[in-house]
Amino acid sequence: PLSSWSIISSGINAEYGGVKLDIVIGCNVGSPAVYLAAVIAKQANCSIKVFSHSSNNKEVDSALTNKLLQINPGQACGVILIFKNTAVPYFMAQPGRQVAVFGLSNILRFIARELQCSDLYKEYDLECAALVDERLALIDQLESGGQDLGQLLNKIALQIETGFSIADIALCCSLLCFQSNQLPNTLKSYLADIIATKPDLLGILKCFQ
């Protein structure tokens, strides 16, 4: 259930040795993990703090940062977003007490397992999990730049399914990294429709469109 996102990390609402731990997401400027951070913060009813690491050599979009800072204003911080020079985004639910999870797909798998959201990632159904993993592998290439963007987007568009899984969360976050004129009409419609039909989970992404 969506309410379980509020316990995505025991660090959000708990203290360890008197020290509160927040979720940490580190990523490049322009990474889809930025939008995943927004989804997590909205679901966990916490705010976001944004930092730029000394390794970051790209300009941080102040308008985007302001939108992130307006998520649940007045609530305690639970998500720390760090822009830095890193090959892939990473996630730590318990900084200093957990090995980082690297890659958008792996982050979403970790979250689904942690929250026992079998409706988002049906690991017990090998065929279903394989299809989701196949979609996630293609979506990951959007950030890594593994092949021609137009061809990759068309492949991804052909794999859109009627169900909803962590692959759809990954795709929505990834599509927001591109200008509208870069996307095929199929994916433009998909993005608008899925945000509209999943307002409880993805509604926060509308302000970034």
Salt bridges, closest charged atoms under 4 A:
ASP22 OD1 - LYS20 NZ 2.56
GLU123 OE2 - ARG113 NH2 2.73
ASP133 OD1 - ARG109 NH2 3.10
ASP168 OD1 - ARG135 NH2 3.17
